[in-house]
Amino acid sequence: MIFEKLNSDSTLKDFLEEAEKEKKELEESYKESKRQTKERKLKEKNKKGGAQLESKLIEQQADKWCKDNGYPLQKRKYVYRGKWRLT
C-alpha cells in the first residue's frame, strides 16, 4: 500500500510537470502565432496600396540628379490622413 501511494505521488508529480511544460509551450506557440499574424497583416496592409512613401535615399538621389541636369526639383504629393500634402 505504501508503494502504491508513493508511486501515485510520483506519477502525479510527473503529470503536473508535464502539464506545466505543455502549458509553457502552448503559451510560447500562441505568442509566436500572434506575432506572425500581426506581421502578416502589416505586409497585407502595405500591399493594398495607399500612400506608398519613397525612401529618403531615392528622393535624395532623384533631387541630386535633377539639380545636376538642370531640371526643377520634383514636387511630391502624399495623402496624410485623407488630405493631400506637398513636400
N, C-alpha and C positions, 0 to 999 in steps of 0.2 A: 504494500500500500504506500509506503514512503517513496519507493522508486517511482511509482505511477505519479505521485504528487510532484516530485522533483522533475520528472520527465515532462509533465504537463506545464510546469512553470517555465522550464527552459524552452519548450515549444512555443509557449505564449510569448516569451521574450523575443524569440527568433521571429515570430509572426509580427510582433509590434515593430521590430527593427526593419523588417522587410516593408511593412506598411509605410513607415516613415521615409524610407528610401524611395519608394514608388511615389509618395506624395511630393517629395522634393523634385523628382524627375518630371512629374506632371506639371508642377509649378514652373520649372525652367522651360519645359516644352511650350507651355501656354504663353509665357513671356516672349519666347522666340517667335511663336506664331503671330502674336500681336505686333511685334516689331516688323516682321516680314509683310504683314498686311498693310501696316502704315507706310512702309517703303513702297509697296506696290501701288497704293493709292496715290502717293506723290508722283510716281512715274506716270500713271494714267492721267493725272491732272495735267502734267506738262505736255502730254501727247495731244490733248484735246484742243490745243490752240490757245487762244487768249493772247495776252501781250507777252510775246517772247522777246526778252531783252537781249541785245547784243552784248557780248562780253566787252569789258573795258579795253582789253588788248586789241580786239578787232576795231573798235571805234578809234583808238589812238592811231593804229596803222592806216586806217582809211583817211583820217584827218591829215596825217602827215603826207600821204600820197597826194591828197587834194592840194595842200599847200605847195608841195614840191612841183606840181604840174600846172599850177596857176588856176585851179578850179576853186569855186567857193566851197566853204565847209557845208556838209550836209546838215539839214535840219531834221532831227529825228522826232517822231511822234510816238508817244506811248499812251496807252489807256491806263489811267490810275484812278481806281475807284469810280469807274464809269465816266470819267472826264478825260478829254484829250489834253496831253501836256507836251509842250515842246522842250527839247533840251538843247 
